[in-house]
Amino acid sequence: MPAPDPRANPLLLGHQEAETTILDAIRSGRMHHAWLITGPEGVGKATLAYRFARRLLAGRPTEDSLALDPANPVFRRVAANSHADLLTIERMMNEKTKRMKTTIAVEDVRKVNGFMSLTPAEGGWRVVVVDGAEEMNASSANALLKILEEPPPRAILLLVCSSPGRLLPTIRSRCRRLRLSPLDDQAMGQLLTQYLPNLDADERGRLITLAEGSPGRAIMLAEDEGLKIAMLVDKLLSDLPAVPVSRGYEIADFLGRSETGFSTFMDLVRAGVASAVRESVRGRADPDQERLVSLRPIDAWGEVWQGLTKLQDETERFALDKRQAIVAGIGMLGGVN
């Protein structure tokens, strides 16, 4: 089964230290008004935020866990996004274009002030979750900063953020920070066994390697033919530098069958290059990684990685031709001096 939406997910593994920090704060009665939950994509940041929110809305915990029974009315209302004391702010759909907006709109952030200023409907807390806080534009960020400067009582703000460096320093400085680390292989294995029971052990093992401690990424790869794309990337990197232009178009045609194929391919290519360089520097590279790294000086691979990142970002941001971008990216990889 696929992983539940974070607001409806009762399962969280590998982040006990963060949970303990939250529990201690709740029990102390000295709750900070804003928390910044950071970490890599897909490690469980939003799942922890809603777990935190449910616990506050349900009352003081009696056990050493933030977990709440899925049958509990608070859990069910949070899952349905219908709890009167919970507000979620995130990127929304543009009704005209039917596409997701590229940023969190300022008018949505302005809702937070009014919401947090109200008396809690059920006598406890008012909780706001900003999911993808780094996606606020300048106006949105400034609107949020005003709220942080004068927080109302019995209200708490939970910012979920994969790229905290994109937030205003003044926002970061007003939040208590919780950083979630990638999961270890044991926790990854437990989660993938539950979420992807039909995969065999070898496929799960490969996903664990590719996902680098992110169960969300592993599930995305499994759903978007990520294993097939990973095999394609492995073959591409092993064939460098002798990759003809025609091969690029063949790869582009294959990836064009999937809406997310381009992003997955570029992510895996960059991850493959980064992993090879990192392991080579540490003296732990396998023969294929050593052969790849030997094609260029280490510094030159850094430039290639940056070029691939810029190519992917501009292609996705400005809706450029993905087919040509794939060919250009393979050209960067193969352009050995």
C-alpha positions as CSV (number, residue, x, y, z in Angstrom):
1,M,0.0,0.0,0.0
2,P,1.2,3.6,-0.6
3,A,2.2,5.7,2.4
4,P,-0.8,7.6,3.8
5,D,-0.9,11.4,3.5
6,P,1.2,12.9,6.3
7,R,-1.9,14.2,8.1
8,A,-3.4,10.7,8.1
9,N,-0.2,8.7,8.8
10,P,0.0,7.1,12.2
11,L,3.5,5.6,11.6
12,L,6.8,7.4,12.2
13,L,10.1,5.6,12.7
14,G,13.6,6.8,13.3
15,H,12.9,10.2,14.9
16,Q,12.6,9.3,18.6
17,E,15.0,12.1,19.7
18,A,12.7,14.7,18.0
19,E,9.6,13.2,19.5
20,T,11.2,13.2,23.0
21,T,12.1,16.9,22.6
22,I,8.5,17.7,21.7
23,L,7.1,15.6,24.6
24,D,9.4,17.3,27.1
25,A,8.2,20.7,25.8
26,I,4.5,19.8,26.1
27,R,4.9,18.4,29.6
28,S,7.0,21.3,30.8
29,G,4.2,23.7,30.0
30,R,6.7,26.1,28.4
31,M,5.9,25.6,24.8
32,H,7.8,27.7,22.2
33,H,5.3,29.5,19.9
34,A,7.0,28.4,16.6
35,W,8.9,25.3,15.6
36,L,11.0,24.8,12.4
37,I,11.1,21.1,11.4
38,T,13.9,20.6,8.8
39,G,15.6,17.7,7.0
40,P,15.9,16.1,3.6
41,E,12.8,15.6,1.4
42,G,10.7,12.6,2.3
43,V,12.2,11.8,5.8
44,G,8.9,12.4,7.7
45,K,8.9,16.1,8.5
46,A,5.2,16.7,7.7
47,T,4.3,13.4,9.3
48,L,6.0,14.6,12.5
49,A,4.3,18.0,12.3
50,Y,0.8,16.5,12.1
51,R,1.8,14.0,14.8
52,F,2.8,17.0,17.0
53,A,-0.4,18.8,16.1
54,R,-2.7,15.9,16.9
55,R,-1.0,15.4,20.3
56,L,-1.6,19.1,21.2
57,L,-5.2,19.0,20.0
58,A,-5.9,15.8,21.9
59,G,-4.5,16.9,25.2
60,R,-1.4,16.2,27.4
61,P,0.2,12.8,26.6
62,T,0.1,10.1,29.2
63,E,2.8,7.9,27.5
64,D,6.3,8.5,26.1
65,S,5.0,8.9,22.6
66,L,3.2,11.4,20.4
67,A,1.3,8.6,18.8
68,L,-2.5,8.8,18.8
69,D,-4.9,6.0,18.0
70,P,-6.2,6.3,14.4
71,A,-9.7,5.7,15.9
72,N,-9.4,8.7,18.1
73,P,-11.8,11.5,16.9
74,V,-9.0,14.1,16.9
75,F,-6.9,11.8,14.6
76,R,-9.8,11.3,12.3
77,R,-10.6,15.0,12.0
78,V,-7.0,16.0,11.4
79,A,-6.8,13.3,8.7
80,A,-9.9,14.7,7.1
81,N,-8.6,18.3,7.4
82,S,-11.7,19.2,9.4
83,H,-10.5,20.1,12.9
84,A,-11.6,23.6,13.9
85,D,-8.3,24.3,15.7
86,L,-5.9,23.3,12.9
87,L,-5.0,25.3,9.8
88,T,-2.7,24.0,7.0
89,I,-0.9,26.5,4.7
90,E,0.8,25.1,1.6
91,R,1.0,25.7,-2.2
92,M,-2.4,25.6,-3.7
93,M,-3.8,24.9,-7.2
94,N,-4.2,27.7,-9.6
95,E,-7.8,27.5,-10.6
96,K,-7.2,29.2,-14.0
97,T,-4.3,27.0,-15.1
98,K,-5.1,23.9,-13.1
99,R,-1.5,23.7,-12.1
100,M,0.1,24.0,-8.7
101,K,1.2,27.5,-7.9
102,T,5.0,27.9,-7.7
103,T,4.9,29.7,-4.3
104,I,2.7,29.9,-1.2
105,A,0.5,33.0,-1.8
106,V,0.6,35.9,0.6
107,E,-3.2,35.9,0.9
108,D,-3.0,32.4,2.3
109,V,-0.3,33.3,4.9
110,R,-2.5,36.3,5.9
111,K,-5.2,33.9,7.1
112,V,-2.8,32.7,9.8
113,N,-3.0,35.8,11.9
114,G,-6.8,35.8,12.2
115,F,-6.9,32.1,12.8
116,M,-4.3,32.1,15.6
117,S,-5.9,35.1,17.3
118,L,-9.2,33.2,17.8
119,T,-9.9,31.4,21.1
120,P,-9.3,27.7,20.6
121,A,-12.7,26.1,19.7
122,E,-12.0,23.1,22.0
123,G,-10.2,24.9,24.8
124,G,-6.7,23.8,24.0
125,W,-4.4,25.1,21.2
126,R,-4.7,26.6,17.8
127,V,-2.2,25.0,15.5
128,V,-1.0,26.1,12.1
129,V,1.2,23.8,9.9
130,V,3.0,25.5,7.0
131,D,4.1,22.7,4.8
132,G,6.9,23.6,2.4
133,A,7.7,26.9,4.2
134,E,10.7,27.5,1.8
135,E,8.1,28.0,-1.0
136,M,6.9,31.3,0.4
137,N,7.6,34.3,-1.7
138,A,9.0,37.5,-0.3
139,S,5.5,38.9,0.6
140,S,4.4,35.7,2.2
141,A,7.6,35.5,4.3
142,N,7.2,39.0,5.5
143,A,3.6,38.4,6.4
144,L,4.6,35.4,8.4
145,L,7.4,37.3,10.1
146,K,4.9,39.8,11.5
147,I,2.9,36.9,13.1
148,L,6.1,35.5,14.6
149,E,7.0,38.9,16.1
150,E,3.7,39.1,18.1
151,P,2.5,35.5,18.6
152,P,-0.9,35.2,20.3
153,P,-1.3,32.9,23.4
154,R,-2.3,29.3,23.1
155,A,-1.3,29.2,19.4
156,I,1.6,27.4,17.8
157,L,3.2,27.5,14.4
158,L,4.9,24.5,12.8
159,L,7.0,25.2,9.8
160,V,8.0,22.2,7.7
161,C,11.0,23.0,5.5
162,S,13.5,21.0,3.4
163,S,15.6,24.1,2.5
164,P,15.8,26.3,5.6
165,G,18.5,28.5,3.9
166,R,15.7,29.9,1.7
167,L,13.9,31.3,4.7
168,L,14.5,34.7,6.1
169,P,17.1,34.6,8.9
170,T,14.7,36.5,11.0
171,I,12.1,33.8,10.6
172,R,14.7,31.1,11.5
173,S,15.8,33.0,14.5
174,R,12.3,33.1,16.0
175,C,11.7,29.3,15.7
176,R,12.8,26.4,17.8
177,R,14.5,24.1,15.4
178,L,14.1,20.3,15.0
179,R,16.3,18.7,12.4
180,L,15.4,15.2,11.2
181,S,18.1,13.1,9.8
182,P,17.9,10.4,7.1
183,L,16.6,7.1,8.4
184,D,19.0,4.2,8.9
185,D,18.6,1.0,6.8
186,Q,16.7,-0.9,9.5
187,A,14.0,1.8,9.8
188,M,13.8,2.1,6.0
189,G,13.4,-1.6,5.7
190,Q,10.6,-1.7,8.2
191,L,8.7,1.1,6.5
192,L,9.1,-0.2,3.0
193,T,8.0,-3.7,4.0
194,Q,4.8,-2.2,5.3
195,Y,4.2,0.3,2.4
196,L,5.6,-1.8,-0.5
197,P,4.9,-5.4,0.6
198,N,4.8,-6.7,-3.0
199,L,8.4,-5.8,-3.7
200,D,11.0,-8.6,-3.3
201,A,13.9,-8.1,-0.9
202,D,16.4,-7.2,-3.6
203,E,14.1,-4.5,-5.0
204,R,13.6,-3.1,-1.5
205,G,17.3,-3.2,-0.9
206,R,17.9,-1.2,-4.1
207,L,15.3,1.4,-3.2
208,I,16.9,1.8,0.2
209,T,20.3,2.5,-1.5
210,L,18.8,4.9,-4.0
211,A,16.6,6.8,-1.4
212,E,19.5,7.6,1.0
213,G,17.4,7.4,4.1
214,S,14.2,9.0,2.7
215,P,11.1,6.7,2.7
216,G,9.1,9.3,0.8
217,R,11.7,9.2,-2.0
218,A,11.8,5.4,-2.0
219,I,8.0,5.2,-2.4
220,M,8.1,7.8,-5.2
221,L,10.8,5.8,-7.0
222,A,8.8,2.6,-6.7
223,E,5.6,4.2,-8.0
224,D,7.3,6.1,-10.9
225,E,9.3,3.2,-12.4
226,G,12.3,4.5,-10.4
227,L,14.0,1.1,-10.4
228,K,13.9,1.0,-14.2
229,I,15.2,4.5,-14.5
230,A,18.0,3.7,-11.9
231,M,19.1,0.8,-14.1
232,L,19.2,3.2,-17.1
233,V,21.2,5.7,-15.2
234,D,23.7,3.0,-14.0
235,K,24.2,1.9,-17.6
236,L,24.6,5.5,-18.8
237,L,27.3,6.3,-16.2
238,S,29.1,3.1,-16.8
239,D,29.3,3.8,-20.6
240,L,30.7,7.3,-20.2
241,P,32.3,9.0,-22.0
242,A,31.4,7.0,-25.2
243,V,27.7,7.9,-25.3
244,P,26.4,9.0,-28.7
245,V,23.8,11.7,-29.1
246,S,21.3,9.2,-30.4
247,R,21.4,7.5,-27.0
248,G,20.3,10.7,-25.4
249,Y,17.2,10.8,-27.6
250,E,16.4,7.2,-26.9
251,I,16.6,7.9,-23.1
252,A,14.4,11.0,-23.6
253,D,11.8,9.0,-25.5
254,F,11.7,6.4,-22.7
255,L,11.4,9.0,-20.0
256,G,8.7,10.9,-21.9
257,R,6.2,8.1,-21.0
258,S,6.1,9.3,-17.4
259,E,5.2,12.7,-16.1
260,T,7.9,12.5,-13.5
261,G,10.5,10.6,-15.6
262,F,12.6,13.7,-16.3
263,S,12.9,14.7,-12.6
264,T,13.6,11.2,-11.4
265,F,16.3,10.7,-14.1
266,M,18.0,14.0,-13.3
267,D,17.9,13.4,-9.6
268,L,19.4,9.9,-10.0
269,V,22.1,11.1,-12.3
270,R,23.2,13.9,-9.9
271,A,23.0,11.5,-7.0
272,G,25.1,9.0,-8.9
273,V,27.8,11.5,-9.7
274,A,27.8,12.9,-6.1
275,S,28.0,9.4,-4.6
276,A,30.9,8.4,-6.8
277,V,32.9,11.5,-6.0
278,R,32.1,11.3,-2.3
279,E,33.0,7.6,-2.0
280,S,36.2,8.2,-4.0
281,V,37.3,11.0,-1.7
282,R,36.7,8.7,1.3
283,G,38.6,5.8,-0.3
284,R,35.5,3.6,-0.4
285,A,34.5,3.8,-4.1
286,D,33.7,0.6,-6.0
287,P,35.4,-0.1,-9.3
288,D,32.6,1.5,-11.4
289,Q,32.6,4.7,-9.3
290,E,36.4,4.9,-9.5
291,R,36.3,4.6,-13.2
292,L,33.7,7.3,-13.5
293,V,35.6,9.7,-11.2
294,S,38.8,9.1,-13.0
295,L,37.4,10.7,-16.2
296,R,37.7,14.2,-14.7
297,P,39.5,16.1,-11.9
298,I,37.4,16.1,-8.7
299,D,36.7,19.9,-9.0
300,A,35.5,19.4,-12.6
301,W,32.9,16.9,-11.4
302,G,31.6,19.6,-9.0
303,E,31.1,21.9,-12.0
304,V,29.2,19.1,-13.8
305,W,27.0,18.6,-10.8
306,Q,26.2,22.3,-10.6
307,G,25.5,22.4,-14.3
308,L,23.1,19.5,-14.1
309,T,21.3,21.1,-11.2
310,K,20.9,24.4,-13.0
311,L,19.7,22.6,-16.1
312,Q,17.1,20.6,-14.2
313,D,15.9,23.7,-12.2
314,E,15.5,25.9,-15.2
315,T,13.8,23.2,-17.3
316,E,11.2,22.5,-14.6
317,R,10.8,26.2,-13.5
318,F,10.3,27.5,-17.0
319,A,8.6,24.4,-18.6
320,L,11.4,24.1,-21.2
321,D,11.8,21.1,-23.6
322,K,12.7,18.1,-21.3
323,R,13.8,16.1,-24.3
324,Q,16.5,18.6,-25.2
325,A,17.4,19.0,-21.6
326,I,18.1,15.3,-21.2
327,V,20.3,15.4,-24.3
328,A,22.1,18.5,-23.0
329,G,22.6,16.8,-19.6
330,I,24.1,13.7,-21.1
331,G,26.4,16.0,-23.2
332,M,27.6,17.6,-19.9
333,L,28.4,14.1,-18.5
334,G,30.2,13.0,-21.7
335,G,32.1,16.2,-22.4
336,V,35.4,14.8,-21.0
337,N,38.5,16.9,-21.8
